[in-house]
């Protein structure tokens, strides 16, 4: 068991997943306080950040091409459910 602080409460670093969840929750709450224009700025930044993290592999290229063919054939795109 991770050692706790002065009050016996473990630090965030002892439970990194819990720290991440708190961070995500904090971000979600903060976003609700933004104006629509600010939310759009965050959206654009996040989209760019995600693009930078994607690896453009052969498999990824094949998925893009398959999706383009499906769209050209009039098939509706698949949507991932949360």
N, C-alpha and C positions, 0 to 999 in steps of 0.2 A: 504494500500500500504506500502511496506517495506520502511523504511527510507534509504536514500542514504548516501553516504560518503560525503566528503568535496565538491565534484563536483556534488552531486545529483545522483551519480551512485550507484546503490545497490551493496552490496557485494555479492560474490559467495554464501555465506551461506543463503542469502535471497532467492535465487533461486537454490536449490540444483540440480535440473534436468539440468539446464543450466551449472552448474559447472561440472557435470558428463559428459555432452556432450563435453565441452571444454577439459576435461581430456582425454576422449576417442579419440578425434580428435588429441590431442597432442601426445598420444601414437601411433596412426596410423602413423602420420608423422615421429615420431622418429624411428619406425620400418623400414620405407622405407630407412633409412640411415644405417641400420645394414648390416653386411656381411651375407652371406647365413648360415654360421656356427652359428653366433649369433642369427639369426632368428630361427634356429632349437632349440637352447637353450631356447629361449623365448617360442617356441611352446611346448617343453617338460614341461617347468615350468607351463605354462598355463593349459596344459592337466592334470598335477598332481593336480593343485589347484582346477580345476573343479571337478575332481574325489573326492577330499576331501569334497567338498560341497554337493555332491549327497547323498541323503538319500536312503539307500538300503531297500526299502519297499517291501511288498508282491506284490504290483502292479508293481513295477519296475522289480522284479524277474519274474513275469508273462510275462511282455513285452519281456524280454530277452529270455525266453523259447519259446514264440510264434515266435520271430524273428529267433531263431535257427531252429525251425521246418520249417519255410518258406524257409530258406536257404537250408536246407536238401532236401526240395521238389523241389529245383531248381527255386524258385520264386526270382525275383530280389528285392533287398531291396528298401523300400520307401525312397525317398530323400525329405527333407524339403526344400522348396524354400524360399529364403530370402524375 
